[in-house]
């Protein structure tokens, strides 16, 4: 729009300059005054000044604008042919908008300057209102589109949500129902092993293997049940005031026989009183998962250290450090994913199901805490747990 108005203004300036040039070259010729205005209309005006800044010819601007226009001309410092927009507010606060340009008129006898302008107040006011209207319509359109999109997306997601809820419920129900038959199988295996009539070494080995597999399956079912309950927000927590150090000491005592079987040194460091609000069993489970994971992936003769990093009124931080096989950089961001195992073959041999670290991360999250890991492949791994000391009960 500005370009079109500027072109119209430039054309008018050329027309007036052409007529004035003809008049200067032919001062005695009869000049039709209408030639000055053939390219202008009631919104356009012009003023022609000689080299002494005397007004020699003009088509006046409206009375309310003329003084403002003359002030603009007096302080004019814009290059010839450039179009500029000026705004003026009168005593009543009414805003006027004027578009102006200049052009030199040069003949053998004189040098004059032509100033041509146009009152574009109505145009700019209309554009401003149109802009506001478009912004308002655009905003309304966005709101309507968002509402429709939200409604349609919600309808599209209903079947997915129902399927996901059914899947979570199935996992919880299946895990719960499997616990009883697994317990029966385990008890039956124990009874058979206790039967003195069964002395055949092969049969006894089969029973031992059966117990081992049932134990793995029981652990997997327990993990699946916890994950399902977590997804359904059905995990029950018993928040109480406890000493984190005492829990870590218990975990070390519990896991020491397992570490000793692999000739791994398991110990604690920097233990001191660290009072926090937490679920004792869940925090103990978290620590056992991390220590057990460290023992599994530390070769014989290695070491696992449980260290209390920080304990104050705001938070408690502990870490589990090993000098085991480590984790490759590309796997670090995946170790807390469910069922993810860095070395699937070794994990199966060690009884891993890929849920341990995911459950540990979930326990930390439910306590408004977090777990982080740093590792050097082939040198060792450090898991760090940060817990709030004053979690609301």
Secondary structure, 3 states (H helix, E strand, C coil): CHHHHHHHHHHHHHHHHHHHHHHHHCCCCCCCHHHHHCCCCCCEEEEEECCCCCEEEEECCCHHHHHHHHHHHHCCCCCCCCCEEEEEECCCCCEEEEEEEEEEEECCCCEEEEEEEEECHHHHHHHHHHHHHHHHHHHHHHHHHHHHHHHHHHHHHHHHHHHHHHHHHHHHHHHHHHHHHHHHHHHHHHHHHHCCCCCCHHHHHHHHHHHHHHHHHHHHHHHHHHHHHHHCCCCCCCEEEEEHHHHHHHHHHHHHHHHHHCCCEEEEECCCCCEEEEEHHHHHHHHHHHHHHHHHCCCCCCEEEEEEEEECCCEEEEEEEECCCCCCHHHHHHCCCCCCCCCHHHHHHHCCCCCHHHHHHHHHHHCCCEEEEEEECCCEEEEEEEEECCCCC
